Amino acid sequence: MRVLATLAMMMASLVAVPAQAQSKIQTPAKVAQVLEDNVTGRPTPPPITDKDNLWLLDLSTGGRVTIWLRPDVAPKMVERIKTLTRRHFYDGLAFHRVIDGFMAQGGDPKGDGTGGSDLPNVEAEFNYLPHVRGSVAAARADDPNSANSQFYIVFQPRFALDKKYTVFGRVLDGMQYVDAIERGEPPANPSRIVHAYIAADNPPAYVPLAPTPAPSLGAPVTLPGAAPATPVRRPAAKAAPAKKAATATK
């Protein structure tokens, strides 16, 4: 009987261990992509063609980024983004914290991660949207209800942040300009939001920034006691004699 009992326990363990191992090695992507389909009462996302929910960021990295806003899951944060954008709050602000392989954070008027707008903080709206490449979420302090104007765009999936930060959008176009944002905490030469728009407001087409002219070094300086430099004259190059046209030999 003891032998049979031992064999039964071994068989049970052989069945249980793979299931536990599978749960441990299950990829984060599979976990995060469970979007709880068929949940009753869930608001319908706006279509990706809805201009009232397309956030346009013209970046100093060379182009326009189109972000699909999701008021169905984060209505308060989306409304905050629209309000500040229409106040031109984001124009000229830098991406002050950019970690390679993780995310680019901006939206701080102080440029050091401690600033925000003059509006009250936004309550947490944690939702089922995962932190995948191109996700846009609200940055906050330790207090879950401390989001204000700062946001971040995800370079690579970071599913450990799911349901801990408010994801309110996703990059639809222009991710290459996000990838080009200068890295650093803070970056030595930070990339910036040149202009931010809501597509429904009929913004102008993207215009590349004019190249910054090189600083002038001023007039030549002659050191005390040194004779002024005499320009070197070189003989003009003589023109090479013209070659006669080749003719076929008879």
C-alpha positions as a printed Julia matrix, in Angstrom:
250×3 Matrix{Float64}:
   0.0    0.0     0.0
   2.82   2.33    0.86
   4.39   1.63   -2.52
   1.12   2.45   -4.28
   0.72   5.61   -2.22
   4.27   6.68   -3.04
   3.7    6.04   -6.73
   0.47   8.07   -6.61
   2.26  11.0    -4.98
   5.02  10.85   -7.58
   2.47  10.87  -10.4
   0.68  13.83   -8.84
   3.92  15.74   -8.52
   4.77  15.03  -12.14
   1.44  16.53  -13.16
   1.68  19.54  -10.84
   5.29  20.57  -11.43
   4.96  21.29  -15.18
   1.9   23.44  -14.5
   3.77  25.44  -11.88
   6.81  25.7   -14.12
   4.64  26.86  -16.98
   3.18  29.61  -14.81
   6.68  30.7   -13.84
   8.12  30.72  -17.33
   5.05  32.2   -18.94
   6.25  35.23  -20.84
   5.2   38.66  -19.6
   3.83  39.38  -23.05
   1.24  36.63  -22.67
   0.29  37.87  -19.22
   0.04  41.52  -20.21
  -1.85  40.83  -23.43
  -4.8   39.35  -21.51
  -7.02  42.36  -22.05
 -10.03  40.89  -20.3
 -12.13  40.58  -23.44
 -15.91  40.53  -23.31
 -16.1   42.49  -20.06
 -19.59  43.93  -19.82
 -19.93  47.68  -19.44
 -16.48  48.5   -20.83
 -16.49  51.76  -22.84
 -15.68  51.47  -26.52
 -12.31  52.94  -27.6
 -12.46  55.83  -30.04
 -11.53  54.97  -33.63
  -7.91  55.63  -34.53
  -9.19  58.09  -37.15
 -10.92  60.25  -34.54
  -8.96  63.51  -34.77
 -10.25  64.68  -31.41
  -8.25  61.86  -29.85
  -5.03  62.13  -31.86
  -2.19  63.91  -30.05
   0.52  65.24  -32.34
   4.03  65.92  -31.06
   6.48  67.66  -33.37
   9.88  66.64  -32.03
  13.27  68.23  -32.49
  14.5   64.79  -33.58
  13.08  65.39  -37.03
   9.39  64.59  -37.35
   5.85  64.34  -36.06
   4.62  61.65  -33.68
   0.94  60.67  -33.75
  -0.46  59.31  -30.48
  -3.88  57.66  -30.14
  -5.48  58.92  -26.93
  -7.72  56.56  -24.94
 -10.45  58.45  -23.08
 -12.3   55.15  -22.69
  -9.78  54.01  -20.05
  -8.24  57.3   -18.81
 -10.72  60.14  -19.44
  -9.26  62.49  -16.82
  -5.67  62.19  -18.02
  -6.7   62.51  -21.66
  -8.66  65.65  -20.84
  -5.6   67.04  -19.03
  -3.41  66.38  -22.08
  -5.89  68.14  -24.34
  -6.23  71.13  -22.02
  -2.48  71.65  -21.64
  -1.83  71.08  -25.34
  -4.34  73.75  -26.3
  -2.65  76.1   -23.83
   0.67  75.41  -25.67
   2.04  74.15  -22.36
   4.17  71.43  -23.98
   5.73  73.59  -26.7
   9.49  73.74  -26.17
   9.65  71.32  -23.22
  12.53  68.84  -23.06
  12.64  65.1   -22.51
  14.54  65.32  -19.24
  14.84  61.61  -18.37
  15.52  59.13  -21.15
  16.65  55.58  -20.36
  17.77  53.41  -23.25
  15.67  50.26  -23.55
  13.02  51.69  -21.22
  11.33  55.04  -21.86
  11.55  58.78  -22.62
   9.96  61.1   -20.03
   8.93  64.71  -20.65
   6.27  67.3   -19.9
   8.06  69.01  -16.99
   8.41  72.82  -17.26
  11.25  72.71  -14.71
  13.13  70.11  -16.7
  14.24  68.12  -13.66
  11.29  65.83  -12.99
   9.82  67.87  -10.13
   7.55  70.24  -12.05
   4.04  70.23  -13.39
   1.23  72.51  -14.52
  -0.75  74.92  -12.36
  -3.73  72.56  -12.52
  -4.6   70.06   -9.76
  -3.12  66.58   -9.9
  -5.03  63.86  -11.73
  -6.39  60.84   -9.89
  -5.02  57.42  -10.81
  -6.78  55.71  -13.71
  -4.93  52.4   -13.76
  -6.37  50.18  -16.46
  -5.85  47.03  -18.51
  -3.61  48.58  -21.2
  -0.11  47.03  -21.08
   3.24  48.8   -21.18
   4.26  47.74  -24.69
   6.49  49.54  -27.17
   4.92  52.9   -27.99
   2.64  53.03  -24.94
   2.19  56.5   -23.46
   1.55  56.81  -19.74
   1.33  59.44  -17.02
   4.43  59.9   -14.87
   3.83  60.38  -11.15
   5.51  60.52   -7.75
   5.05  57.88   -5.04
   1.47  59.02   -4.51
  -0.69  57.15   -7.06
  -2.82  60.28   -7.45
   0.07  62.64   -8.24
   0.02  62.62  -12.05
  -0.14  66.1   -13.55
   1.54  67.06  -16.82
   4.48  64.67  -17.14
   4.29  61.59  -19.35
   6.55  58.91  -20.76
   6.75  56.92  -23.98
   7.89  53.31  -23.72
  10.78  52.09  -25.93
  10.53  48.42  -24.97
   7.88  46.42  -23.05
   7.94  46.91  -19.28
   5.02  44.84  -17.98
   6.03  45.24  -14.34
   4.49  48.72  -14.53
   1.07  47.49  -15.67
  -1.81  48.74  -13.5
   0.62  50.87  -11.47
   0.72  53.82  -13.85
  -2.01  55.3   -16.02
  -1.55  54.28  -19.65
  -3.56  56.76  -21.71
  -2.33  56.37  -25.28
  -0.23  54.59  -27.89
   2.05  55.8   -30.67
   0.48  55.16  -34.07
   3.08  56.82  -36.26
   6.51  58.41  -35.91
   8.05  56.0   -33.4
  11.38  56.45  -35.19
  11.45  60.03  -33.91
  10.84  58.78  -30.38
  13.7   56.3   -30.78
  15.98  59.2   -31.76
  15.4   61.12  -28.5
  18.7   61.9   -26.76
  19.43  59.55  -23.86
  20.47  60.66  -20.39
  19.27  61.55  -16.88
  19.34  64.37  -17.86
  20.62  64.27  -21.45
  23.55  66.51  -22.27
  21.68  67.9   -25.27
  18.01  67.11  -24.6
  15.53  66.56  -27.39
  12.43  68.72  -27.23
   8.78  68.96  -28.14
   8.79  71.76  -30.68
   4.98  71.94  -30.85
   2.1   69.82  -29.55
  -1.34  69.75  -31.16
  -4.69  67.99  -31.1
  -5.39  66.86  -34.67
  -8.98  68.17  -34.55
  -7.6   71.72  -34.2
  -6.29  71.64  -37.79
  -2.59  72.14  -36.99
  -0.1   73.17  -39.67
   2.04  70.57  -41.37
   5.28  69.62  -39.69
   8.1   72.02  -40.48
  11.67  70.88  -39.78
  13.72  73.08  -37.49
  16.17  75.4   -39.21
  19.77  74.27  -38.68
  21.55  76.16  -35.93
  24.28  78.36  -37.43
  27.82  77.77  -36.23
  29.0   80.39  -33.74
  31.16  83.15  -35.19
  34.79  83.2   -34.05
  35.12  86.91  -34.79
  37.86  88.73  -36.69
  41.39  87.26  -36.9
  43.55  88.16  -33.91
  47.22  89.16  -34.2
  49.32  88.45  -31.12
  51.45  91.32  -29.75
  54.86  91.5   -31.46
  53.9   89.16  -34.25
  54.01  90.37  -37.82
  50.7   90.19  -39.61
  50.43  87.16  -41.78
  51.12  87.79  -45.46
  48.72  85.98  -47.72
  50.45  83.38  -49.86
  49.97  83.89  -53.54
  49.87  80.87  -55.73
  50.18  80.84  -59.52
  46.99  80.27  -61.35
  46.72  76.79  -62.73
  47.19  76.58  -66.5
  44.46  75.02  -68.5
  45.32  71.61  -69.87
  45.67  71.5   -73.65
  42.58  70.29  -75.37
  42.75  66.78  -76.69
  42.07  66.13  -80.31
  39.07  64.01  -81.07
  39.99  60.42  -81.66
  39.63  59.22  -85.24
  39.31  55.74  -86.51
  42.42  54.46  -88.32
  42.03  53.34  -91.8
